[in-house]
Amino acid sequence: MKTEDGISFATLHDGSYFGEIEIIRKTYREFSVVSDTHCVLITLKKSIIYEDIILNHSDFFNTMIQ
């Protein structure tokens, strides 16, 4: 992730995820991500977080919010 002037402040690695906390907290996204290399991006609908992850995978959900 980079600031507006192009300074990197975070690097995501295989298996990383981002943007979920805004869905959980029901807030607007403050940041964007730009890939420097080819990547595979998978998106989730809000309903999957609420109807599946929270109900059926509480350990993973707790990890997400920490």
Backbone bond lengths (Angstrom), bond angles and torsions (degrees), N, CA, C in turn:
res aa  C-N    CA-C-N  psi(-1)  N-CA   C-N-CA  omega(-1)  CA-C   N-CA-C  phi
1 M - - - 1.439 - - 1.525 107.90 -
2 K 1.316 115.39 145.62 1.460 120.05 -176.47 1.513 111.27 -129.34
3 T 1.319 115.21 154.27 1.455 121.02 173.28 1.519 108.26 -76.83
4 E 1.324 117.33 173.92 1.461 121.40 -179.60 1.523 112.36 -61.03
5 D 1.333 117.24 -28.37 1.463 119.72 179.50 1.523 112.42 -92.39
6 G 1.328 117.13 14.76 1.453 121.12 171.61 1.520 116.74 88.43
7 I 1.313 117.79 10.36 1.460 120.64 -179.79 1.536 109.01 -87.78
8 S 1.336 115.81 123.77 1.459 120.23 178.54 1.522 110.39 -71.78
9 F 1.331 116.48 134.05 1.464 119.40 176.32 1.518 112.49 -126.19
10 A 1.316 117.95 -2.22 1.464 120.88 175.03 1.514 108.79 -157.24
11 T 1.302 116.06 145.29 1.452 122.15 175.54 1.522 107.73 -124.57
12 L 1.317 115.74 127.50 1.460 120.59 179.05 1.521 108.95 -98.79
13 H 1.304 116.50 144.46 1.459 122.40 -177.52 1.520 110.52 -117.01
14 D 1.326 116.84 173.17 1.460 121.38 178.65 1.523 110.42 -47.44
15 G 1.321 116.01 131.96 1.449 121.15 178.79 1.513 115.10 86.09
16 S 1.337 116.70 -1.89 1.467 120.10 179.52 1.518 110.47 -73.31
17 Y 1.305 115.68 158.48 1.455 120.40 175.37 1.527 108.25 -140.80
18 F 1.326 115.39 158.88 1.459 120.53 -178.26 1.525 108.90 -153.19
19 G 1.320 115.74 158.56 1.460 121.33 175.78 1.517 114.77 88.94
20 E 1.330 117.29 -8.33 1.459 119.56 -176.83 1.521 112.40 -71.84
21 I 1.314 117.87 -32.38 1.461 119.98 -175.49 1.524 111.49 -66.08
22 E 1.333 117.14 -32.72 1.466 119.79 176.93 1.525 111.00 -66.30
23 I 1.319 116.54 -34.95 1.464 119.93 177.15 1.524 109.73 -68.76
24 I 1.319 116.73 -45.59 1.462 121.25 -178.27 1.528 110.73 -63.76
25 R 1.318 116.94 -43.78 1.469 120.92 -178.55 1.523 113.34 -84.67
26 K 1.334 116.36 -5.18 1.472 123.08 -179.46 1.527 111.24 56.75
27 T 1.343 114.89 48.59 1.461 121.56 177.93 1.524 109.15 -119.49
28 Y 1.312 115.77 170.89 1.456 120.58 176.91 1.518 110.33 -81.28
29 R 1.306 115.88 149.65 1.453 122.01 179.08 1.524 109.05 -71.60
30 E 1.316 116.29 129.30 1.458 121.69 -179.54 1.518 112.96 -95.19
31 F 1.342 117.53 -21.49 1.452 120.82 -172.88 1.523 110.88 -128.04
32 S 1.307 115.07 160.79 1.458 122.80 174.08 1.514 108.08 -123.09
33 V 1.314 115.63 161.87 1.456 121.17 179.02 1.517 108.41 -122.70
34 V 1.320 115.83 139.58 1.458 122.36 176.48 1.514 107.44 -125.11
35 S 1.312 116.59 131.47 1.461 120.65 179.84 1.519 109.97 -88.69
36 D 1.329 116.33 133.17 1.460 121.08 175.55 1.523 111.49 -86.79
37 T 1.323 116.88 -17.05 1.462 122.43 -179.12 1.521 109.43 -134.46
38 H 1.322 115.34 172.31 1.467 120.18 176.35 1.521 109.15 -61.82
39 C 1.321 116.51 137.06 1.464 119.79 177.92 1.518 109.72 -146.14
40 V 1.304 115.35 164.42 1.453 122.19 173.97 1.515 106.33 -108.49
41 L 1.309 116.18 123.96 1.457 121.47 -177.28 1.518 108.39 -114.71
42 I 1.302 116.13 127.57 1.453 121.97 178.36 1.520 107.65 -115.59
43 T 1.307 116.87 132.89 1.458 120.57 179.57 1.523 110.66 -106.76
44 L 1.308 115.24 152.76 1.464 121.87 176.39 1.520 108.93 -121.34
45 K 1.300 116.08 141.64 1.457 120.21 172.68 1.523 108.34 -77.19
46 K 1.326 116.09 151.80 1.461 120.67 177.80 1.522 111.06 -53.55
47 S 1.314 116.08 -39.41 1.466 119.98 -176.50 1.522 112.07 -61.13
48 I 1.329 118.09 -30.93 1.464 120.29 179.08 1.518 110.37 -66.54
49 I 1.327 116.64 -40.28 1.461 119.31 178.31 1.519 109.96 -63.39
50 Y 1.336 117.24 -46.59 1.460 120.05 -176.53 1.528 113.26 -75.14
51 E 1.326 116.89 -41.69 1.459 120.11 -172.35 1.526 114.12 -89.67
52 D 1.310 117.94 -18.49 1.459 119.29 -177.26 1.521 112.36 -119.60
53 I 1.315 117.11 -58.30 1.465 119.93 -173.10 1.525 111.34 -64.52
54 I 1.325 118.14 -48.25 1.464 120.33 -178.21 1.528 110.84 -64.97
55 L 1.326 117.31 -43.42 1.465 121.02 -175.30 1.524 113.66 -77.70
56 N 1.332 117.14 -38.14 1.460 120.26 -171.00 1.521 115.45 -109.21
57 H 1.318 117.03 -12.54 1.468 120.47 -176.06 1.527 109.25 -136.77
58 S 1.318 116.36 58.53 1.463 120.66 -173.08 1.533 112.57 -62.52
59 D 1.338 118.21 -33.92 1.470 119.60 178.12 1.530 110.79 -62.63
60 F 1.335 116.69 -44.79 1.466 120.93 178.19 1.525 110.35 -65.59
61 F 1.321 117.14 -41.68 1.457 120.91 178.61 1.531 110.78 -59.43
62 N 1.323 117.37 -44.08 1.461 120.99 177.97 1.519 111.65 -61.33
63 T 1.341 117.08 -37.14 1.450 121.29 175.83 1.522 110.48 -64.54
64 M 1.329 117.07 -40.67 1.462 121.42 179.82 1.523 111.61 -60.56
65 I 1.311 117.79 -43.16 1.467 119.98 -174.33 1.517 113.12 -80.91
66 Q 1.331 116.57 -12.87 1.463 119.61 175.74 1.497 108.70 -83.91
